[in-house]
Amino acid sequence: MQPIEGQTALVTGGAKRLGRSIALALAEAGVNISIHYRGSQAAAEATADDVRAKGVKAVVLQADLATPGTAVGLYESAVAEIGPIDILVNNASIFRQATLAQCSEEELHANIQLHANSPLQLSRCMSAAGRQGVIINLLDTRIARHDSAYGAYCLSKRMLADQTTMLALDLAPNIRVNGVAPGPILPPAGSRDGLMDELAARVPLQITGTPDDISEAILFLVRSSFVSGQVIYVDGGSHLPRISRHISCLFCCNTV
Ligand SMILES: NC(=O)c1ccc[n+]([C@@H]2O[C@H](COP(=O)([O-])OP(=O)(O)OC[C@H]3O[C@@H](n4cnc5c(N)ncnc54)[C@H](OP(=O)(O)O)[C@@H]3O)[C@@H](O)[C@H]2O)c1
């Protein structure tokens, strides 16, 4: 496993929730962190304080990555403030109900910009620096199936998934590119009581995951110097195709 102590990471959407947990896990491993936020400045500053408490450097940087043209400026600011980036974690996300049939063009563009194009521009900046590095893209177990209620989200996350494998080839040998596809980990803000129990019942392992499950997968990928173009599903088996017992019975004993 590759030592990562003393390296520097840029974590987009790193102020809260999974981004914060990823930033703290990397900091625990000795990595300096550039914490990007869009609106959560106070939370970003608090995460930076907690990162510094682990004995590494932290800076906070603001950018709206759903706006075209902002990603390059964010990357340049990160390099100027904390030094060259070794680890890029494309985590920032929006998760709004919008079917492909009905969502506005603006909503579609925002999803594609935030989940696919800004990660691409950040990845290109990293490649242009000409150093060795690793990129981790936060995907979603939904890339393995269709969740039409979140059509714009799923389509743009699928773009990011394809980008993960395409860039793994394009940016080799200097840069490894991998993805982590979480299942239910944290409920979306404002969701109803009991949602996570309902979601757990649909997961093959009958549980939901934790932020630590995601951070552990990311640390594995960051340290694994011979792994590129991989997606680890951290989803309790949710991505696996399921044939209903009713149909499989037709195959095995020809009775229904
Ligand atoms: N939570 C889960 O259970 C789950 C499940 C499957 C996949 N995932 C994936 O895992 C990642 C982290 O999940 P999460 O639930 O922690 O994410 P989240 O809370 O939905 O979003 C993370 C951060 O993204 C930032 N963001 C939103 N719009 C932005 C914009 N226009 N420009 C820049 N940043 C923006 C926000 O920063 P500010 O707060 O600073 O505005 C937010 O805190 C996401 O990529 C998500 O798709 C999560």
The ligand as an ORCA input file, in Angstrom:
! r2SCAN-3c Opt
* xyz 0 1
  N     -25.732     10.313      1.535
  C     -25.885      9.119      0.986
  O     -26.444      8.199      1.590
  C     -25.385      8.882     -0.420
  C     -25.892      7.808     -1.134
  C     -25.436      7.589     -2.432
  C     -24.483      8.420     -2.992
  N     -24.004      9.468     -2.256
  C     -22.990     10.351     -2.888
  O     -21.969     10.618     -1.941
  C     -21.572     11.993     -2.015
  C     -21.752     12.662     -0.652
  O     -23.101     12.502     -0.237
  P     -23.767     13.547      0.777
  O     -25.141     13.054      1.034
  O     -22.842     13.803      1.898
  O     -23.807     14.825     -0.199
  P     -24.708     16.142     -0.017
  O     -24.843     16.451      1.430
  O     -25.965     16.009     -0.815
  O     -23.812     17.233     -0.779
  C     -22.447     17.450     -0.414
  C     -22.094     18.876     -0.615
  O     -22.198     19.245     -1.987
  C     -22.137     20.644     -2.021
  N     -22.813     21.226     -3.180
  C     -24.123     21.189     -3.489
  N     -24.369     21.955     -4.587
  C     -23.167     22.483     -4.957
  C     -22.750     23.376     -5.985
  N     -23.629     23.905     -6.853
  N     -21.446     23.709     -6.048
  C     -20.571     23.208     -5.170
  N     -20.890     22.369     -4.159
  C     -22.185     22.021     -4.059
  C     -22.819     21.146     -0.740
  O     -21.939     22.091     -0.143
  P     -22.485     23.284      0.810
  O     -23.174     22.610      1.954
  O     -21.246     24.018      1.176
  O     -23.417     24.109     -0.030
  C     -23.003     19.877      0.083
  O     -22.659     20.028      1.439
  C     -22.406     12.616     -3.112
  O     -21.659     12.680     -4.308
  C     -23.592     11.705     -3.267
  O     -24.118     11.671     -4.576
  C     -24.435      9.720     -0.987
*
